[in-house]
Amino acid sequence: MEFLSVFLPIILYIVAIILLIILIVLGIKCIAILDKIDRVVDNIEEKVNTFNGALSIIGKVSDGIASIGDSVIFGITSAVSKIFNKVKSKEENDYYE
């Protein structure tokens, strides 16, 4: 019994030291992996930022086209509503006569 009370703490200390060493090695490897990931993300960010100018131009062009389209549609709907208002007013005049 006395042997176990001396031997078990030694085994536990050895296992704890081995576990601590393994965790330190894993931590260092994780830091290295995170550094590589950071470099990749920075590279991707640089490449995406090169497209910002082109995307800005595309956005302005699409806004211009949408504005022109809205103007055309407004003109067409105005013309159609004027035609229907004239027809409607003629029908009302005929009705009252």
Backbone as JSON Lines, residues from 0, in Angstrom:
{"i":0,"aa":"M","n":[0.82,-1.18,0.0],"ca":[0.0,0.0,0.0],"c":[0.87,1.25,0.0]}
{"i":1,"aa":"E","n":[1.94,1.19,0.71],"ca":[2.85,2.3,0.78],"c":[3.53,2.54,-0.57]}
{"i":2,"aa":"F","n":[3.74,1.45,-1.3],"ca":[4.34,1.54,-2.62],"c":[3.42,2.32,-3.58]}
{"i":3,"aa":"L","n":[2.13,2.05,-3.53],"ca":[1.17,2.74,-4.4],"c":[1.07,4.23,-4.05]}
{"i":4,"aa":"S","n":[1.14,4.57,-2.76],"ca":[1.03,5.98,-2.38],"c":[2.26,6.77,-2.82]}
{"i":5,"aa":"V","n":[3.38,6.11,-3.07],"ca":[4.57,6.78,-3.56],"c":[4.62,6.7,-5.1]}
{"i":6,"aa":"F","n":[4.22,5.58,-5.66],"ca":[4.35,5.33,-7.09],"c":[3.3,6.09,-7.91]}
{"i":7,"aa":"L","n":[2.04,6.15,-7.45],"ca":[0.97,6.8,-8.21],"c":[1.21,8.31,-8.42]}
{"i":8,"aa":"P","n":[1.62,9.07,-7.41],"ca":[1.9,10.48,-7.68],"c":[3.02,10.69,-8.7]}
{"i":9,"aa":"I","n":[4.03,9.83,-8.67],"ca":[5.11,9.94,-9.65],"c":[4.57,9.7,-11.06]}
{"i":10,"aa":"I","n":[3.74,8.69,-11.23],"ca":[3.13,8.38,-12.53],"c":[2.26,9.56,-12.98]}
{"i":11,"aa":"L","n":[1.48,10.12,-12.05],"ca":[0.62,11.25,-12.4],"c":[1.45,12.47,-12.8]}
{"i":12,"aa":"Y","n":[2.54,12.73,-12.13],"ca":[3.41,13.85,-12.5],"c":[4.03,13.63,-13.89]}
{"i":13,"aa":"I","n":[4.44,12.42,-14.16],"ca":[5.04,12.11,-15.47],"c":[3.99,12.3,-16.58]}
{"i":14,"aa":"V","n":[2.78,11.79,-16.34],"ca":[1.71,11.94,-17.33],"c":[1.36,13.43,-17.51]}
{"i":15,"aa":"A","n":[1.33,14.18,-16.43],"ca":[1.03,15.62,-16.52],"c":[2.11,16.35,-17.3]}
{"i":16,"aa":"I","n":[3.37,16.01,-17.08],"ca":[4.47,16.63,-17.81],"c":[4.38,16.3,-19.3]}
{"i":17,"aa":"I","n":[4.1,15.04,-19.63],"ca":[3.96,14.63,-21.03],"c":[2.79,15.37,-21.68]}
{"i":18,"aa":"L","n":[1.67,15.45,-20.96],"ca":[0.51,16.17,-21.48],"c":[0.82,17.64,-21.69]}
{"i":19,"aa":"L","n":[1.52,18.26,-20.77],"ca":[1.91,19.66,-20.9],"c":[2.81,19.87,-22.12]}
{"i":20,"aa":"I","n":[3.75,18.98,-22.34],"ca":[4.64,19.07,-23.5],"c":[3.85,18.93,-24.79]}
{"i":21,"aa":"I","n":[2.92,17.98,-24.83],"ca":[2.09,17.78,-26.02],"c":[1.24,19.03,-26.28]}
{"i":22,"aa":"L","n":[0.66,19.61,-25.24],"ca":[-0.15,20.81,-25.41],"c":[0.67,22.01,-25.89]}
{"i":23,"aa":"I","n":[1.9,22.12,-25.41],"ca":[2.78,23.2,-25.86],"c":[3.1,23.02,-27.34]}
{"i":24,"aa":"V","n":[3.42,21.81,-27.76],"ca":[3.72,21.54,-29.17],"c":[2.49,21.83,-30.03]}
{"i":25,"aa":"L","n":[1.32,21.39,-29.6],"ca":[0.1,21.65,-30.35],"c":[-0.2,23.15,-30.43]}
{"i":26,"aa":"G","n":[0.06,23.86,-29.35],"ca":[-0.15,25.3,-29.35],"c":[0.76,26.0,-30.34]}
{"i":27,"aa":"I","n":[2.02,25.58,-30.4],"ca":[2.97,26.18,-31.35],"c":[2.55,25.87,-32.78]}
{"i":28,"aa":"K","n":[2.09,24.64,-33.03],"ca":[1.63,24.29,-34.38],"c":[0.38,25.09,-34.75]}
{"i":29,"aa":"C","n":[-0.52,25.31,-33.81],"ca":[-1.72,26.1,-34.08],"c":[-1.36,27.55,-34.4]}
{"i":30,"aa":"I","n":[-0.39,28.08,-33.7],"ca":[0.05,29.45,-33.99],"c":[0.64,29.53,-35.39]}
{"i":31,"aa":"A","n":[1.42,28.53,-35.79],"ca":[2.0,28.52,-37.14],"c":[0.89,28.42,-38.19]}
{"i":32,"aa":"I","n":[-0.11,27.59,-37.93],"ca":[-1.23,27.45,-38.87],"c":[-2.0,28.76,-38.97]}
{"i":33,"aa":"L","n":[-2.23,29.41,-37.85],"ca":[-2.95,30.68,-37.87],"c":[-2.17,31.76,-38.6]}
{"i":34,"aa":"D","n":[-0.85,31.75,-38.51],"ca":[-0.03,32.7,-39.27],"c":[-0.18,32.47,-40.78]}
{"i":35,"aa":"K","n":[-0.19,31.19,-41.19],"ca":[-0.38,30.89,-42.61],"c":[-1.77,31.32,-43.08]}
{"i":36,"aa":"I","n":[-2.78,31.08,-42.27],"ca":[-4.14,31.48,-42.61],"c":[-4.23,32.99,-42.71]}
{"i":37,"aa":"D","n":[-3.56,33.69,-41.82],"ca":[-3.56,35.15,-41.85],"c":[-2.93,35.68,-43.14]}
{"i":38,"aa":"R","n":[-1.85,35.05,-43.57],"ca":[-1.22,35.46,-44.83],"c":[-2.15,35.21,-46.02]}
{"i":39,"aa":"V","n":[-2.84,34.07,-46.01],"ca":[-3.76,33.76,-47.11],"c":[-4.91,34.76,-47.13]}
{"i":40,"aa":"V","n":[-5.46,35.08,-45.97],"ca":[-6.57,36.03,-45.9],"c":[-6.11,37.41,-46.36]}
{"i":41,"aa":"D","n":[-4.93,37.83,-45.98],"ca":[-4.4,39.12,-46.45],"c":[-4.25,39.13,-47.96]}
{"i":42,"aa":"N","n":[-3.77,38.02,-48.53],"ca":[-3.61,37.92,-49.98],"c":[-4.96,38.0,-50.68]}
{"i":43,"aa":"I","n":[-5.94,37.31,-50.15],"ca":[-7.29,37.35,-50.73],"c":[-7.88,38.75,-50.62]}
{"i":44,"aa":"E","n":[-7.64,39.4,-49.5],"ca":[-8.15,40.76,-49.3],"c":[-7.54,41.73,-50.32]}
{"i":45,"aa":"E","n":[-6.25,41.58,-50.59],"ca":[-5.6,42.42,-51.6],"c":[-6.23,42.2,-52.97]}
{"i":46,"aa":"K","n":[-6.47,40.95,-53.31],"ca":[-7.04,40.64,-54.63],"c":[-8.48,41.16,-54.74]}
{"i":47,"aa":"V","n":[-9.24,41.07,-53.67],"ca":[-10.61,41.58,-53.69],"c":[-10.6,43.1,-53.8]}
{"i":48,"aa":"N","n":[-9.68,43.75,-53.13],"ca":[-9.61,45.22,-53.18],"c":[-9.24,45.73,-54.57]}
{"i":49,"aa":"T","n":[-8.59,44.91,-55.38],"ca":[-8.28,45.34,-56.75],"c":[-9.56,45.45,-57.58]}
{"i":50,"aa":"F","n":[-10.62,44.74,-57.21],"ca":[-11.87,44.79,-57.95],"c":[-12.79,45.91,-57.49]}
{"i":51,"aa":"N","n":[-12.46,46.62,-56.45],"ca":[-13.34,47.66,-55.93],"c":[-13.62,48.75,-56.95]}
{"i":52,"aa":"G","n":[-12.61,49.17,-57.7],"ca":[-12.81,50.2,-58.72],"c":[-13.77,49.73,-59.8]}
{"i":53,"aa":"A","n":[-13.55,48.51,-60.28],"ca":[-14.42,47.97,-61.33],"c":[-15.85,47.81,-60.82]}
{"i":54,"aa":"L","n":[-16.0,47.35,-59.6],"ca":[-17.34,47.17,-59.04],"c":[-18.02,48.51,-58.83]}
{"i":55,"aa":"S","n":[-17.26,49.53,-58.48],"ca":[-17.82,50.87,-58.33],"c":[-18.34,51.39,-59.66]}
{"i":56,"aa":"I","n":[-17.57,51.2,-60.71],"ca":[-18.0,51.64,-62.05],"c":[-19.25,50.88,-62.48]}
{"i":57,"aa":"I","n":[-19.26,49.59,-62.26],"ca":[-20.43,48.78,-62.62],"c":[-21.65,49.25,-61.85]}
{"i":58,"aa":"G","n":[-21.49,49.59,-60.59],"ca":[-22.61,50.08,-59.78],"c":[-23.15,51.4,-60.32]}
{"i":59,"aa":"K","n":[-22.25,52.31,-60.69],"ca":[-22.69,53.6,-61.23],"c":[-23.41,53.42,-62.56]}
{"i":60,"aa":"V","n":[-22.88,52.54,-63.43],"ca":[-23.52,52.29,-64.71],"c":[-24.91,51.68,-64.52]}
{"i":61,"aa":"S","n":[-25.02,50.73,-63.62],"ca":[-26.33,50.1,-63.39],"c":[-27.31,51.1,-62.8]}
{"i":62,"aa":"D","n":[-26.84,52.01,-61.95],"ca":[-27.72,53.06,-61.42],"c":[-28.2,53.99,-62.54]}
{"i":63,"aa":"G","n":[-27.3,54.33,-63.45],"ca":[-27.67,55.17,-64.59],"c":[-28.69,54.5,-65.49]}
{"i":64,"aa":"I","n":[-28.47,53.23,-65.78],"ca":[-29.41,52.49,-66.62],"c":[-30.77,52.39,-65.94]}
{"i":65,"aa":"A","n":[-30.78,52.15,-64.65],"ca":[-32.05,52.08,-63.91],"c":[-32.76,53.42,-63.93]}
{"i":66,"aa":"S","n":[-32.02,54.5,-63.81],"ca":[-32.61,55.84,-63.86],"c":[-33.23,56.12,-65.22]}
{"i":67,"aa":"I","n":[-32.52,55.77,-66.27],"ca":[-33.05,55.96,-67.63],"c":[-34.3,55.1,-67.82]}
{"i":68,"aa":"G","n":[-34.25,53.88,-67.36],"ca":[-35.41,52.99,-67.46],"c":[-36.61,53.54,-66.71]}
{"i":69,"aa":"D","n":[-36.37,54.07,-65.51],"ca":[-37.46,54.66,-64.74],"c":[-38.06,55.86,-65.47]}
{"i":70,"aa":"S","n":[-37.2,56.68,-66.07],"ca":[-37.7,57.84,-66.82],"c":[-38.55,57.41,-68.01]}
{"i":71,"aa":"V","n":[-38.1,56.41,-68.74],"ca":[-38.85,55.92,-69.89],"c":[-40.2,55.35,-69.46]}
{"i":72,"aa":"I","n":[-40.19,54.56,-68.42],"ca":[-41.43,53.96,-67.93],"c":[-42.38,55.04,-67.42]}
{"i":73,"aa":"F","n":[-41.84,56.05,-66.74],"ca":[-42.69,57.15,-66.26],"c":[-43.32,57.89,-67.44]}
{"i":74,"aa":"G","n":[-42.54,58.13,-68.49],"ca":[-43.06,58.8,-69.68],"c":[-44.16,57.99,-70.35]}
{"i":75,"aa":"I","n":[-43.95,56.71,-70.47],"ca":[-44.95,55.85,-71.1],"c":[-46.23,55.82,-70.28]}
{"i":76,"aa":"T","n":[-46.1,55.65,-68.97],"ca":[-47.29,55.61,-68.12],"c":[-48.01,56.95,-68.11]}
{"i":77,"aa":"S","n":[-47.28,58.05,-68.2],"ca":[-47.91,59.37,-68.27],"c":[-48.71,59.5,-69.55]}
{"i":78,"aa":"A","n":[-48.12,59.08,-70.66],"ca":[-48.81,59.17,-71.94],"c":[-50.06,58.3,-71.95]}
{"i":79,"aa":"V","n":[-49.96,57.1,-71.44],"ca":[-51.11,56.2,-71.42],"c":[-52.2,56.75,-70.51]}
{"i":80,"aa":"S","n":[-51.81,57.3,-69.37],"ca":[-52.84,57.85,-68.47],"c":[-53.51,59.07,-69.08]}
{"i":81,"aa":"K","n":[-52.77,59.89,-69.83],"ca":[-53.37,61.05,-70.51],"c":[-54.37,60.59,-71.55]}
{"i":82,"aa":"I","n":[-54.01,59.55,-72.31],"ca":[-54.92,59.03,-73.33],"c":[-56.2,58.52,-72.68]}
{"i":83,"aa":"F","n":[-56.08,57.76,-71.6],"ca":[-57.26,57.22,-70.93],"c":[-58.08,58.33,-70.28]}
{"i":84,"aa":"N","n":[-57.43,59.37,-69.77],"ca":[-58.17,60.49,-69.19],"c":[-58.96,61.23,-70.26]}
{"i":85,"aa":"K","n":[-58.4,61.39,-71.48],"ca":[-59.12,62.04,-72.57],"c":[-60.32,61.2,-72.99]}
{"i":86,"aa":"V","n":[-60.11,59.89,-73.1],"ca":[-61.21,59.01,-73.49],"c":[-62.28,59.02,-72.42]}
{"i":87,"aa":"K","n":[-61.88,59.01,-71.19],"ca":[-62.83,58.99,-70.09],"c":[-63.62,60.3,-70.03]}
{"i":88,"aa":"S","n":[-62.93,61.43,-70.26],"ca":[-63.63,62.72,-70.22],"c":[-64.61,62.84,-71.38]}
{"i":89,"aa":"K","n":[-64.26,62.29,-72.57],"ca":[-65.18,62.29,-73.69],"c":[-66.4,61.44,-73.39]}
{"i":90,"aa":"E","n":[-66.21,60.31,-72.74],"ca":[-67.33,59.44,-72.4],"c":[-68.24,60.13,-71.38]}
{"i":91,"aa":"E","n":[-67.65,60.88,-70.45],"ca":[-68.47,61.59,-69.45],"c":[-69.24,62.71,-70.12]}
{"i":92,"aa":"N","n":[-68.63,63.43,-71.07],"ca":[-69.35,64.48,-71.78],"c":[-70.51,63.91,-72.6]}
{"i":93,"aa":"D","n":[-70.28,62.79,-73.25],"ca":[-71.35,62.13,-74.01],"c":[-72.47,61.68,-73.1]}
{"i":94,"aa":"Y","n":[-72.13,61.25,-71.9],"ca":[-73.12,60.76,-70.95],"c":[-74.01,61.89,-70.46]}
{"i":95,"aa":"Y","n":[-73.44,63.07,-70.24],"ca":[-74.21,64.22,-69.72],"c":[-75.02,64.9,-70.83]}
{"i":96,"aa":"E","n":[-74.7,64.69,-72.09],"ca":[-75.44,65.35,-73.18],"c":[-76.66,64.59,-73.47]}
